[in-house]
Amino acid sequence: MEKIRERIDWTPFFITWELKGKYPAIFESSVYGREAKRLFDDANNMLDEIIRDNKLQANGVIGLYAANSAGDDIELIYG
């Protein structure tokens, strides 16, 4: 989880909370800066707890498939 944490793109996180601005510049915003920093600190405290207490485990699967475009669609080729 620590490696995933390093890869978080915080800008969409702030946009989800309707705080407009790019990370880390949003912290300098006179409109959103204070709330963005508070939200960021809360999220990181939660991540600290998740990592410390092993509350989540990340698993992933990757598949590579041959594909063709058909107009605006992508056709996957199985087999």
MARSELO-963934 format. One record per residue (C-alpha): residue in three letters; x, y, z. Coordinates in steps of 0.5 Angstrom, whole numbers, plus 500, padded with zeros to 3 digits. Layout:
ALAXYZ
...
***
This chain:
MET500500500
GLU506505501
LYS508504494
ILE501506492
ARG501512496
GLU507515493
ARG503514486
ILE497518488
ASP495523484
TRP491528489
THR488533483
PRO482529482
PHE481527489
PHE481535490
ILE476536484
THR472530487
TRP471535493
GLU469541489
LEU476544491
LYS478547484
GLY486547483
LYS492543482
TYR496539487
PRO500542490
ALA499549488
ILE492548491
PHE495549498
GLU496556496
SER489558494
SER486564497
VAL479560496
TYR481553497
GLY488553500
ARG486552508
GLU480547506
ALA485543501
LYS490542506
ARG485540512
LEU482535507
PHE489532505
ASP492532512
ASP485528514
ALA486523508
ASN494522509
ASN492520517
MET487515514
LEU492512509
ASP497512515
GLU492508519
ILE491503513
ILE498502512
ARG500501520
ASP494497521
ASN494493515
LYS487494513
LEU487493506
GLN491489501
ALA492491494
ASN492486488
GLY492487481
VAL492483474
ILE494485468
GLY492482461
LEU495484454
TYR491482448
ALA491483441
ALA486489439
ASN484492432
SER480499432
ALA474499428
GLY472506427
ASP471509434
ASP471502437
ILE476497440
GLU476490438
LEU479485442
ILE482478439
TYR481472444
GLY485466443
***
